[in-house]
Amino acid sequence: MQKVFSGPPTVSSYVLDAIRELIVDGHYPPGAKLDQRQLANNLRVSLIPLRESLRQLEAEGLVRLSPHRGAFVAELSIDELEEIYLIREVLEEQITQLAVANLSPQDLAQLDALLREMKQATAARDFEKQLEFNRQFHFTIYHAAHRALLLQMITGLWDRSIRYRRLYQQLPGRAQQAFAEHKEIFAACKKGDAIAAGKAVRNNVHQTAAGILAQINKQQLDR
């Protein structure tokens, strides 16, 4: 079944966000061809903003445009995965260090509440909720840095990496380990220790990448 969206005030941002969401959520898997006319009909827009959005998504690495063939969802690769997470480690450690001093009591309360939600989702093995609360947790911290460009770069990298994370959902023991890592991040934030919080975030990103790579290698060996 095709998703149908109702458009917000800005057509270009609406189309861009809608297609990005369809790709990130796995509605269109890696390598899938994007039927531009069908997308335009579903989104109730003309082909002009649609094609503009596809060019933007190509720049973000989510879409591949091929002359005379059309638009395709970008394929996944181990090299890209490693590069994305390598960059994420550096940027997210940096933005966390910048953010810690600015975290308000409300921010810390929100992080604490998200930890409890993550614990329940982990116990219930609710993967989608784990991903949702994980993202909210990290970006609650990152927004406090008040670094718009850095935040934009990290957001783009998250959107690209989530496709790998969704594809390799069954990481043995990773959910429990990740929850412990987030407790460590929160403890450092609560103490106001920017260096420790940054290191804890970097470790969390690194361990996630290591788990995904291990799962990819295992699946390749099992074939």
N, C-alpha and C positions, 0 to 999 in steps of 0.2 A: 504494500500500500504506500502511495506517495504522500509525503507530508505536505500540507497546505498551510501557508502562512498568511496572516493578515498584515498588511504593510504599515509601518510606522511613518512619521512625518518625512524623514529623509530617505528617499528611495535607494540611493547608492549605498548607504550604510546598512540599510535593511537587507538588501540583496547580498552584500558582502558577508554580513553576520549569518544570514540564513544558510548560505552555501557552506561557509566555514563550519557551522554547527553540524550540517549533514555529513560532512567529511570526518570531522573529529569524532562524532558519535558513532561512526562506522556504518551509517546508512549507505554510503558509497564506499566500498572497500578499496584497498590499494589496487591500482591498475584499471579500475572501472572507468568506462567511457561516460562522460557527462553529456546527456542529450540536451543541448542548449535550448531548443525550442520547447521541449517538455518542461525543463526547469523554468523557463520564462512563463509558461502557462500556469504552472503550479504556484509560482510566486506572484503571478498577476502583474508582470512588468514587461517592458519591451526588451528586445535583444541588446539594445545599446548599454543600459546599466549592467546587464548580465555579463556582457563581454568585458566591460571595464572591471567588474569584480573578479572575473576569471584571471585577468592580467595581474591584478593585485595579489590574488591567491597564488599565482605562479611565482611572484616575487617572494612570497612567504614560504615557498617550498611545498605547498599543499597540492598544487595543480601543475600538470605538465601540458603545455600547448604545443601541438604538433601541426605544422603546415599541411593543409589538405587532408588532415585526418581528424582534427578536432581537439577537444579537451579531455584529459584523463586525470584521475586521481594519482598523485605521485606514488611510486612504488616505495617500499620500505627497504632499508639497507643497513647492515651492521656498521658500515663506515659512518653513515649519517647518525645512527644511534649513538655511537661513541663520541662523535663530534658534538652533538647536541648536549649530551650530559657533561662533557668536559667543559663546555662554555657555561652551562648552568651552574656547575660547581663553583666556578669563579665568581660569576655575577651574583648568585644568591647568597654566597658568603658575604660579599661586599655590601649588598643592600640590607642584609640582616644587621650587620655591624652599624650601618648608618641609622637603622630604624629603632634599635633597642632603647636608646635614650628618649625617643619620642613616644614610646608606648604609654598610653594613658591607662588609668585604672579600668576604664570601660573596655579598652583593647585587651587587657590581661584577663578580665572577666570573660570576654568573648572567647579567648584562647582556651581558658579553663573549661568553658561550656562545650567547645568543639572537641576537646580531648575526651570528655564524657560521651559525646555522641560517637566519636571514633571507636571508643572502647565497646560500646553497644553494637556498632556495625561490625566490628571485628569478631565479636562473640557470635553474632548472627551470620557471619560469612556473607554479608551483604556487600559485594564488591563495588557496586555503583555508589552506594552511600559512602563507602570508605574513600573512594576517589573524590566525591563531592566535598566531604568534610576535610580531607587532606588539602585540597586546593584552597578552601576557605581559610584554613589554619595558616597556611603559608602566606597568603595574600593579605590577611589581617596584619601580619608583621610587615610585609613589604610596603604596603600603602603608607605605613607610618614613617617611612624614610623620606617621603615627599620628593622623590626623584622620578619625574614623569617619564623621561626618556629611558631610563634604566628599567623602570617598571614595564614600559611598552616592549622592550627587548625581551625581558623575561617572560612576559605573557605570550609572545609569539613562539618562544622556545617551548613553553609548556604545551601550547596547542599542537606543536609538531611532535612532541614526545608522547603525548597522551595516546596517540595512535598505536605506538609500540606497547604502551602499558595495557591498553585494552586488548591487544592481540594476544598478549602472553599474560593471561589473568592468573593462572594457577602457578603461583610461586610458592613452593612448599615452605611454610614457616615464615614467609616474608611479612604477612600481616601483623603477627605478634611482634616481630622484630621492629617493624616500622612504628608500631604504637610506642614501643619503648624509646625509640629515637625521638619521637615527638614529645614524649614526657621530658626527655633531656633538654630539648630545645626550649620548652616552656619553662623549665626550672632555671635555665640560664637567663631567659628574658625577665623572669620575675625578680631575679637577683640584680638585674641591670648589668650583667656581664656580657658586653657586646662581643668580645673576642670569643668567649666560650659559646655563645649562641651562634655566631657565624660558623665556627668549626663544627658545631652539632648539625647545622643545616647542611653544610658541605658533606659531612659524613652520610647524612640521610640521602642526599642526591646520589652520591657515589654508590652506596649500597643498593639503591634501587636499580641503577644501571647494571651493576654486577649481577643482580638477580635475574634481570631480563636477559642479559648476555648468556648466563649459565643455562637458562631455559631454552634459548634459541639453539645453543650448541647441543643440548641434550636432544631436542627434537630432530636436529639434523643427523645425529648419530643413530637415532631410532628408526630413521627412514630406510 
